[in-house]
């Protein structure tokens, strides 16, 4: 795995015009050997995202909003685990999702259907596939993107920054050394999905695939939450249902612990034509 030099240690001399903020090297196992991210001391301004993205990208830094959430937990308290994080490019998105689907779907999405097959992987009595059968990656939406993916991300960041207390209990700008938005969680060793996956780089491989198919960008990270902007969301019910299966594999708690606990309803309400996707891991 090739890594870029981390520009955070020389941030003070980089020429970036930054508000007061802090470098974070705190991890679950003690201080890391270099900073993992910088984040501002105060609330994000709706103009910060495009400005810092334009200025930070040439240095190898990408923006993300961080939130303390209802428990007021900021990055120093996130139990970051960079030592346990691999490289997103070493994983295949479909293999990752298929593995999660096999582990969770047959028992959780519709156990009554799974019982119709001897091993929970065959066709149901009506000829449909039961949840134990991984349906494969969803197709690229037929629609064209309405705007550039990074413009869409900046728009969502601006909406959140304009009313961050209402959305998230507070949001601040952060900069992370990463080549692409999908790699931001891995770059800091984010442990938000730890009860689902200990190596967040595997989830980042899925985020990379969503970047390619849906123009997705990671916009917000909290202790165990993520919000992604979507430049080209599914526009038909069929496309939404196919992607909802990926969402379930990626974050089962979105369906298992959120009413109405139904994947088809989730597809209609949280995926179809939605320009932001939210994830939460228990």
Phi, psi and omega in degrees: 000124177272135180238146176278152173300140180280116182279354185296322180299334180253026184299323183297331181255012185280343183089358177291137176268096186247148170289168175306139182195189186224144169271138183245123173236008183285129177231174179300331184255015180110182184299137175280162185286350177208161179296146179261330177198162168247141172216153187286154178282337185238178184298149177290146173259146184296345178268351187294318188302302182297326181293313183286330176294314181297321183279326186276330185301317178299337179271353184091026180241136178240147181276153169206146172275137174246146182231144176278344178067189183294337181264004179056049179255111180262173191308330178299340183250016185273001182054050180298146185227063181297332182290340181259010187253129178269201183253127183305325181292349178276000184238149177260125185303315183293321178296319179298310182294320179298321178295315177298317181301315180297322182288328190242324195292315186299326182273335192250323185286311181202075185301332181294330176284321182301331182290344183285341177251146184299324181246009179074016181233001184263184181286148175286172183296337178268008177091352180279162178280137177278163186300338180294344180267115179297124185281354182089169180294143176291149180287160174296131180304145180290333183291154172271151178294138181285334180204169179302141184301322181285330173293319178297319178296317179297323178296315178295318178300321179294319178299316181292315181297329181292337181211052187296323181298323180289321182283312199226359187075025180114136178217140181230152178287144175223156174235135184231136176286104182205149177284321185218155185305319183300336184271356184304312180301320180291325182298331180255001183066039184301134184248016181306318180269023190306326180286350177250322183207125182278338180249098186294344178298331177295320176290327178295329175299323176291317177300323176299317178297321178291328173303313185290320186269328188237007183054043182277149175220139175285120184250324185225136169233138170237193181303315180217028182230154179215139172236132184240133172278152185227110181280336181222076183284161175303139184247356178234158180299323180295315178297320182293318179296321179296318179287327179302327176298321177294318178301319180297315179296320181292320185210081182303331182297336177301331181252314185296329185242017181227121178304144009266019176059040185222127186291323180293320177293320176302316179302318182288318188271327189247353184239311185300118177060018182270127182266008173213136175243135179246141179228145178216131178248131181290000000 
